[in-house]
Amino acid sequence: MRREDQRNLMVGVAIAGLLAAFVAPSAAPAATKYWEPADGIGNWNYGPYWNPSGVPMAGDMVRIEAGGSGWTLVCLYTNATNPLLDSIYIGNVSTGTADARIVQSQDALHAGYEYVGYRGTGKHYQSGGSVTIDNTLYLGRLSNSYGYYELSNGSLSAAYAHVGYGGDGDFVQTGGTFSGTQLNVSNASYSGPYGVGSYNMQSGTLTFPSIYLGGKEEGTFTQSGGTVNASGAGLTLGLDQLGGGHYTLSNGDLNTYRTRLIWAGSTFTQTGGTHDVSDNLEIGYGTVVPDESLYTLSGTGALNVGDDMYLGYSGHTALGRFRQTGGTAVVADMLILAEPTGTLELEGGTFACDEVSNDGHYHQSGGTLTTGAWTNTYDFQQTGGILNASQFTNNSLEDMIIDNAADCRINTLSGNTGRLWLKSGDLRGSHAGGSTFNRCAFTNGATFEMSGGEFLGDLINNGTFTYNGGTFDQSTLTNYGGYGSVNLNGWLACRRIVNHGSLTVVWDHRLYADGVGCPNAFENHGSLTLYPRSELNLYNFSTKLVNNGQMYAGGAVPDQAYFLGTLDNHGYLIPCAGGTDPGHLYVNGNFTAFPSAELRIRIRGTATDDYDHMYVQFNANLGGELDVRLTEGFIPSPGNSFTVVGYGSHSGTFSPVYLPALPGGLDWQLTYGATGLVLTVIEESTAYYGDMNCDNVVDMDDVPLFVQALVDPFNYGGCDLYRADTNEDLLVDGRDTQGFVELLLGE
């Protein structure tokens, strides 16, 4: 049987038993005895005070009535014989303002029913002895009646007890023991009218398997001490939508099997004491809106739930809210916030549970919540306090917001829908001791926006990461292709970046990566774009950017893109930010182009900003492919020169080199000079293959340089390595030897 079916069955059985008790007929009493002392006060066991005369015997119905103004009947109970009476009526007259009372300090009173306030006002004061009610104890039985019971010592038992039924009733317990099967406070089960009841527990012990507060009218229970036990169906607040139940616990112990806040705005206010629930705590179980049930925990209160805690209930529409400003709450299993009716407001104190399922509203501004796993599908807002979670999955269609002084500590975080917005506060892993925290392993499959605060961890981005501000400097970013994109709207400093997707540093923005403890500070396997006046800074020359993808970086002078560190290029590099305009890339460090690399240069004119250019502050170790192209219909003229790569020093050469075709009679000259690689347009008549020292003559002075071009091209010291390409196949190798010899011999 499902747990919900079991619950409903238990409640149904309890209600059925209650109804049966109310309607079950009783045998006719042996006699009806009226209490009529001449002066309004006297002892129970004095026969002449009774009409007809004689102390009540077994099976008798007893009526202690009062009426008129100022006429109060007080029966001092002493009866050593303890007969089983049919019933006792205290306050059976509906007129006047006086009341009838039993004052008991000893002996035993035993009856099938006791009506304290039947039509009028009745009171029972018990400071000792025992009272046993086999069936039902009523406080305020009929309309306009009032019943009051005060228990300071001794024992009281009743199978069923009603505090407030057709009339109003109050029960005050300052000691002693009260036990039975079912206690009802303002929970009448007939057609009305209905009374209001209250229970004031200051000391002593109250034990009923089932306690119901509220039903047809509001029912209140105030506990400032003592022990309350409800181990059957437990404690239920608001059994009917017409009247809520209200429990206030400031001290003492409350032990229940289950606690439910169901209808009509029921409330549980705990400022102290201990509330132990061995099964579930259910807040907002009803099906009528806008009813909201509220549990408030503050002060020194301690709440312990042995199974699950429900705020709202799946398939039901009543609202359930838990607000904590202090105290401690421990839930052994799950905290369940139903969609969208459940709300938890944590403002102070500590809350611990094994798992959280949030389909409702979670708002934390203070306190500490600790859980193992958290699944979030709706509203999450943390503006303060500490949240500890080993694992957190965010699939919310609403924003998950971390703001202000929030300290969000999550070891493993993932999300596939919605937006996680770190506006302020901290997002990191668990506390590792002292001032040290573990790292948050965050896999973002949706949207992560950071506008402030601090993120400490490793971000794997399969969605969209938007950085507007905040501290990220000890964290790593891995951005995956196909789904991952990064928008940098602020200056981002981090530990390491691995990009498999699309990453862009826009105008006037900077991206820092120090690479501490990492093999490389930046690895690009996707698309990396540096806009004009942008900066990629690796802090020093020993840290590397390794490009295995496409890198677009540059801008017109003086708005060139800036890179600080060592750049290793294994992929595609063009010194512009995309589009048709040429650009300039400044590398403040060393540059190495590996055999798999390609450097693309576009030329559309002779002005500085009309062709792509890269400048390397220190050493440029050249290799791989150089691909030069003319754009926008530009045709260079003889004597035009273009410094496409500048450097402080260089080694190696590009191979292969692809140069654009020129009109007849013109050719390209590549010169690896002391400060840069220069492309010059020359006339073919002055372009001599084999002229390795560029003195316009092929002679024996060119032989050592030709040999060096073949065997040690990376350290070539001549003016143009490609003058050794005598067969014009754009490669310098042994096949050029025959042509060089022919040129040397003048053939």
PyMOL commands that set and color helices and strands:
alter all, ss='L'
color gray80, all
select helices_A, chain A and resi 3-23+47-49+608-610+684-686+700-711+713-715+721-724+734-745
alter helices_A, ss='H'
color red, helices_A
select strands_A, chain A and resi 32-35+41-43+50-51+61-64+73-77+84-90+99-104+108-116+121-126+130-139+146-151+155-163+168-185+197-207+210-213+219-223+227-230+234-237+245-249+253-256+259-261+267-270+274-277+281-283+292-297+302-305+309-311+319-337+342-358+361-376+379-394+399-402+407-415+419-422+426-428+431-433+436-437+440-444+447-450+454-455+457-461+464-467+476-479+485-488+492-494+496-499+502-505+510-513+522-524+527-530+535-537+544-547+550-553+561-564+566-569+572-574+584-588+591-593+598-603+613-622+625-630+641-652+657-658+666-672+676-683
alter strands_A, ss='S'
color yellow, strands_A
deselect
rebuild
show_as cartoon
